[in-house]
């Protein structure tokens, strides 16, 4: 199965996202160098990339905080974000970070 992985840097809704770290299921992005978003990576069937079976996405504005378990948060404190990220990574049994910056 071929999966399109989240980009490390991208723009969405006028904001700049930079990946801080991630596991297979949990992400931490720095948004506009001001706040940190932590949440669960969503994998969906690919409509626009036929060469991929699935693509990884972060929740849309409408879905943010309303996904399966409502676990996305926007945090201003790095310490809070790290703590929440670690809890989510352990929850999804994916504590090993595969990318860090």
Secondary structure, DSSP 4 states (H G I P E B T S, - for coil): --EEPPPSEEEETTEEEEEEEE-SSEEEEEETTTEEEEEEPEEEE-SS-TT-SEEEEPPPTTTTTTSTT---EEES-HHHHHHHHHHHHHHTT--S-SEE-
